[in-house]
Amino acid sequence: MSQALNSESNNLTPITTSAPQRPRVIAVVNQKGGVGKTTTAINLGTALAATGRHVLLIDLDPQGNASTSLGIDKTARQPGSYGVLIGRASLSEAMVTSSVPNLFLVPANRDLSGAEIELVDAEQRAHRLTEAIDILCEFSFPDGPSETSRPGFDYVLIDCPPSLTLLTLNALVAADSLIVPLQCEFLALDGLSELLHTVDVVRSNFNSKLKIQGIVLTMYDNRNRLSGQVAADVRAHFGAQVFDTVIPRNVRVSEAPSFGMPVLLYDISCAGAQAYAHLASEMLRREDAEERPS
């Protein structure tokens, strides 16, 4: 799978690391539902994993769509992200393997919807996920048959629920940055303005380093004038914060979750899969440019 992805994915850069490091934590978030948030999280994670990076995807949505889309049976989702938030399990104890090499998942189960009630009086309730990720820094993977090990996760992606809840707040407090999928329709712009307000509040009160890594235009239909108009308006307002890569409306992307796999595994040659591979490549190039000394 990795070789196939690398050959089709705009030359995604393989990872080379030698020292323990804190994973880059990215929350995939939008307060509006149905914008391609979960699809973006699982396929971006798949593309990053194909480069040899170890990726942990945390399903923080009680609907568990990321878990379903990766083929995780509902009977195999305990203790899940719920267990992590209430302190019953660590992330390394809650994670499960996926069908994608190097991509691991902390699944969501129906208990997660009750986490907010259980945590209402808990100390540091908005920092539960941050604390769990800090502990995850100590995790490492065996390096072949030897007794040595290589550093742990390179990326933690968080698939957030489509509303501002304590779950979403935990993700925003824990994250270094946000990726915001934005459906190319008029009402999606209203949801984006609400999210930006939320980000400002979180920066002021919980996480001053939080930034928007990029806005991803999703479900783009080049036959529809409105898609082009929304895309132009978003680019005019947010400029370089909008990724160049656009995710098209594509039936294969919609079909893939019913088979329990990312579209990059389901049909790597389709337009949607290629777009997500290009998105990962663009994200890595941007990160490299940010880290390169000026």
C-alpha positions in Angstrom: 0.0 0.0 0.0 2.8 2.5 0.9 4.6 2.0 -2.4 1.3 2.5 -4.4 0.5 5.6 -2.5 3.9 7.1 -2.8 3.8 6.6 -6.6 0.5 8.3 -6.9 0.8 11.1 -4.3 2.9 13.9 -5.6 6.1 12.6 -4.1 5.2 12.6 -0.4 8.4 12.9 1.6 9.4 9.9 3.7 10.2 10.6 7.4 13.6 10.3 8.9 13.8 10.8 12.7 16.3 9.7 15.3 15.2 11.4 18.6 12.0 11.3 20.7 9.7 14.1 19.9 6.2 15.3 20.8 3.8 14.5 18.0 2.4 17.3 16.0 -1.3 17.5 17.1 -3.8 18.6 14.5 -7.5 18.9 15.2 -9.8 18.4 12.2 -12.7 20.6 13.1 -15.7 22.5 11.9 -18.8 23.4 13.9 -21.0 22.5 10.9 -21.7 18.9 10.1 -21.5 17.2 6.7 -18.5 19.1 5.4 -16.1 16.2 5.0 -14.4 16.4 8.3 -14.1 12.7 9.1 -13.3 11.9 5.5 -10.5 14.5 5.6 -9.2 13.1 8.9 -8.9 9.5 7.8 -7.6 10.1 4.4 -5.0 12.7 5.5 -3.9 10.2 8.1 -3.7 7.5 5.6 -1.6 9.6 3.2 0.8 10.6 6.0 1.1 7.0 7.2 2.1 6.0 3.7 5.3 8.1 4.0 6.4 6.0 7.0 5.2 8.4 9.6 3.4 6.9 12.6 -0.1 8.5 12.8 -2.6 8.2 15.6 -6.2 9.2 14.8 -8.4 10.0 17.8 -12.1 9.6 17.1 -13.6 12.2 19.4 -17.1 12.2 17.8 -19.7 10.1 19.7 -21.1 9.1 16.3 -17.9 7.1 15.8 -17.8 7.7 12.0 -14.0 7.6 11.8 -14.0 4.3 13.6 -16.7 2.9 11.2 -14.9 4.3 8.2 -11.7 2.4 9.2 -13.6 -0.8 9.7 -13.5 -1.0 13.5 -16.3 -3.2 14.8 -18.4 -1.7 17.5 -17.5 -4.6 19.8 -13.8 -3.6 19.6 -14.1 0.1 20.6 -13.6 -0.2 24.4 -12.2 1.6 26.2 -11.9 4.1 23.4 -11.6 7.8 23.6 -14.2 7.8 26.4 -11.9 5.7 28.6 -9.1 8.1 27.9 -11.1 11.2 28.9 -12.4 9.8 32.1 -8.9 8.5 33.1 -9.7 4.8 32.7 -7.1 4.2 30.0 -4.1 5.8 28.4 -4.0 6.5 24.6 -1.6 3.6 24.1 -4.0 1.3 25.9 -7.0 2.5 24.0 -5.6 2.5 20.5 -6.2 -0.2 18.0 -4.5 -1.0 14.7 -6.2 -0.2 11.4 -5.9 -1.8 7.9 -3.5 1.0 7.0 0.2 0.3 8.0 1.4 3.0 10.5 -2.1 4.3 11.1 -3.6 3.7 14.5 -6.9 4.6 15.9 -8.4 5.5 19.3 -12.0 4.6 18.5 -15.2 6.2 19.8 -18.1 4.3 21.3 -21.6 5.4 22.4 -20.3 6.0 26.0 -18.5 9.1 24.7 -21.7 11.1 24.5 -22.0 10.9 28.3 -18.4 12.0 29.0 -19.4 15.7 29.3 -21.8 14.9 32.1 -19.3 12.8 33.9 -16.6 15.4 33.7 -18.8 18.4 34.6 -17.2 18.7 38.1 -13.8 17.3 37.2 -10.6 19.3 37.7 -8.8 20.4 34.5 -11.7 18.9 32.5 -10.7 20.8 29.4 -7.1 19.5 29.6 -7.8 15.7 29.8 -6.8 15.1 26.2 -3.7 17.3 26.5 -2.5 15.3 29.5 -3.1 12.0 27.7 -1.1 13.2 24.7 1.8 14.4 26.9 2.0 10.8 28.3 1.9 9.5 24.8 5.3 11.2 24.1 6.9 8.4 26.1 5.5 5.8 23.7 7.9 4.3 21.1 7.7 1.6 18.5 10.0 -1.5 18.2 12.6 -1.0 15.5 12.6 -4.3 13.7 14.0 -7.4 15.5 16.5 -5.5 17.5 16.0 -4.2 21.1 16.2 -0.6 20.0 13.1 1.5 19.3 12.3 4.4 17.1 10.4 7.5 18.3 6.7 7.3 18.8 4.0 9.0 16.9 4.8 11.8 14.4 1.2 13.0 14.1 -1.9 12.9 16.2 -5.1 13.8 14.3 -8.3 14.5 16.2 -11.6 14.0 14.5 -13.9 16.4 16.4 -17.7 16.4 16.7 -19.6 18.9 14.6 -20.5 21.2 17.5 -18.8 23.1 20.3 -18.8 20.8 23.3 -16.4 19.8 26.0 -15.1 17.2 23.6 -14.3 19.8 21.0 -12.8 22.0 23.6 -10.5 19.2 24.7 -9.3 18.9 21.1 -8.7 22.6 20.7 -6.8 22.8 24.0 -4.6 19.9 23.0 -3.9 20.9 19.4 -1.0 22.7 17.9 -3.1 23.6 14.9 -6.4 23.1 13.1 -7.4 21.9 9.7 -10.8 23.2 8.8 -12.7 21.4 6.0 -15.1 23.8 4.4 -17.9 22.6 2.1 -18.2 24.8 -1.0 -21.7 26.2 -0.2 -22.9 29.5 1.1 -24.1 28.4 4.6 -20.7 26.9 5.3 -19.3 30.4 5.6 -21.5 31.1 8.5 -20.2 28.1 10.4 -16.6 29.2 9.6 -17.2 32.6 11.3 -18.5 30.9 14.4 -15.5 28.6 14.5 -13.0 31.5 14.2 -14.7 33.1 17.2 -14.3 29.9 19.1 -10.6 29.7 18.2 -10.1 33.3 19.5 -11.8 32.4 22.8 -9.6 29.2 23.2 -6.5 31.2 22.4 -7.3 33.8 25.1 -8.2 31.3 27.8 -6.6 27.9 27.2 -4.1 27.5 24.4 -2.3 30.6 23.1 -0.2 28.7 20.6 -3.3 27.4 18.7 -3.3 28.3 15.0 -5.2 27.5 11.9 -3.0 25.3 9.8 -5.2 25.5 6.8 -8.7 25.6 5.4 -9.6 22.7 3.0 -12.3 23.3 0.4 -14.3 20.1 0.1 -17.1 18.7 -2.0 -16.2 21.1 -4.9 -18.3 20.7 -8.0 -16.8 22.5 -11.0 -20.1 22.3 -12.8 -21.7 24.4 -10.1 -21.2 28.2 -10.2 -21.8 28.5 -6.5 -18.8 26.2 -5.7 -16.5 28.5 -7.6 -18.0 31.6 -6.0 -17.6 30.3 -2.5 -14.1 29.1 -3.2 -13.2 32.6 -4.6 -14.7 34.4 -1.6 -12.9 32.2 0.9 -9.5 32.6 -0.8 -10.1 36.4 -1.1 -10.7 36.6 2.7 -8.3 34.1 4.1 -5.5 34.1 1.4 -2.7 31.7 2.1 -4.5 30.0 4.9 -6.6 28.2 2.3 -4.9 25.1 0.9 -4.3 25.1 -2.9 -5.6 21.6 -3.1 -9.4 21.3 -3.5 -11.3 18.1 -2.7 -13.8 17.4 -5.4 -17.3 15.9 -4.9 -16.6 12.3 -5.8 -18.8 9.2 -5.5 -15.9 6.9 -4.7 -15.1 9.1 -1.6 -18.7 8.6 -0.5 -18.6 4.8 -1.1 -15.4 4.0 0.7 -16.7 4.3 4.3 -19.3 1.6 3.7 -16.4 -0.8 2.9 -14.6 0.3 6.1 -11.6 1.8 4.4 -10.2 5.2 3.3 -10.7 6.1 -0.3 -7.0 6.0 -0.7 -7.3 2.2 -0.2 -10.7 1.8 -1.8 -9.7 3.4 -5.1 -6.4 5.2 -5.2 -6.9 6.3 -8.8 -10.1 8.2 -8.3 -10.1 12.0 -8.2 -11.0 12.2 -4.5 -8.1 9.9 -3.5 -5.6 11.8 -5.6 -6.8 15.1 -4.1 -6.2 13.8 -0.5 -2.8 12.6 -1.5 -2.0 16.0 -2.9 -3.4 17.6 0.3 -1.0 15.7 2.5 1.9 16.6 0.2 1.0 20.3 0.3 0.7 20.2 4.1 4.1 18.6 4.5 5.7 21.2 2.2 4.1 24.0 4.2 5.4 22.5 7.5 8.8 22.2 6.0 8.8 25.8 4.8 7.7 27.0 8.3 10.5 25.0 10.0 13.3 26.0 7.5 15.5 28.8 8.9 14.9 32.1 7.1 
